[in-house]
């Protein structure tokens, strides 16, 4: 194997070079995997997430000092009666060395994705988001100059800010929810030169998120017995599973996969319902009154109506392979867990991270885990209050606003096409 990595389809077993490939060329309904030539984990002297460059689908690196930071908890561990709790924090916390200025682990996805796209010469990337992912891609665009089209619900447009000017972002707001943004994003990708970021199909996103498992296991000296994270699409859980499999194959970090303990926020918990019912597919009854339920959750970034659940290599397979569990967390429990984390660890949390802390507290209370074993808690965002004090903030202004269910008609097509043409001119200026 001369290449740094190949893509492999778990369905047909075919391996092939990466062309910013999102789907199996043979049509298999699977998530492609990256197979790296380097089988042992060797951290590099590079900034942020690129410390784990050997297991990222890129050749170069960005000069961005934003990566996961892991430490052994004292305060929260003591409060919950846990002996070995590793917290992997992805946010802004200078005292811990955490430099994700958008305060979200979505920067772990955005950095290798933008670089992979640049190296493969695939075009201008389009991202649909409920807020945090879009903000991360805007930030990386500001840092690198890479053009990006971001589509978000109008209600969360105020979450689209950066800490450096981002002049190459086409922000489109949709008068609907996250699923409506995904639908219009597909419309945008019908334009020549614009390619979908790919979601769970994007190996750069998954391997970027997988660095949480790598960092936490390195800090603890071994793979954890349990892994806790709140999920919307569940891609982070898939990423943790894949990264753990690579570490098991390395041979130096343990021989057993960690149990995945994944949580969603009531009342919108389609994956929890499907898992508890033993269903391979998510059906309508798993999302009763979806629109109203989405409007009532504390952590709205966890509300994906079409998660990669049933696809081969998806969330259901990850839970089954690891002997995992899912949790439905109410709003008040999440808010209480967020306050507990502030009191014990002295940093504020993103609502989604608070849901994960609440699930950990419940697992302890119900005896679902052994408090003497090793736990990795993925804190997927935090440090907003500190970032607001320390950093400049530049709002990303919307370029277009469209209705839910909009199609890419003549005027919209022309407007986005004109923006795209400006980006091509800028690239050669």
Secondary structure as UniProt FT lines:
FT   STRAND          5..8
FT   TURN            10..12
FT   STRAND          15..16
FT   TURN            25..26
FT   STRAND          33..36
FT   HELIX           48..55
FT   STRAND          69..72
FT   HELIX           75..80
FT   STRAND          84..89
FT   STRAND          92..93
FT   HELIX           94..96
FT   STRAND          98..99
FT   TURN            101..102
FT   HELIX           106..120
FT   STRAND          124..129
FT   HELIX           132..144
FT   STRAND          148..153
FT   HELIX           154..159
FT   STRAND          161..162
FT   TURN            167..168
FT   STRAND          169..175
FT   HELIX           178..188
FT   TURN            189..190
FT   TURN            192..193
FT   STRAND          194..196
FT   HELIX           199..201
FT   HELIX           203..209
FT   HELIX           211..220
FT   STRAND          226..230
FT   HELIX           235..250
FT   STRAND          259..265
FT   TURN            266..267
FT   HELIX           270..277
FT   HELIX           284..287
FT   TURN            288..289
FT   HELIX           290..296
FT   HELIX           300..302
FT   HELIX           315..322
FT   STRAND          325..329
FT   HELIX           331..345
FT   HELIX           351..366
FT   TURN            371..372
FT   STRAND          374..379
FT   STRAND          381..382
FT   HELIX           384..390
FT   STRAND          394..395
FT   STRAND          400..403
FT   TURN            404..405
FT   HELIX           410..427
//
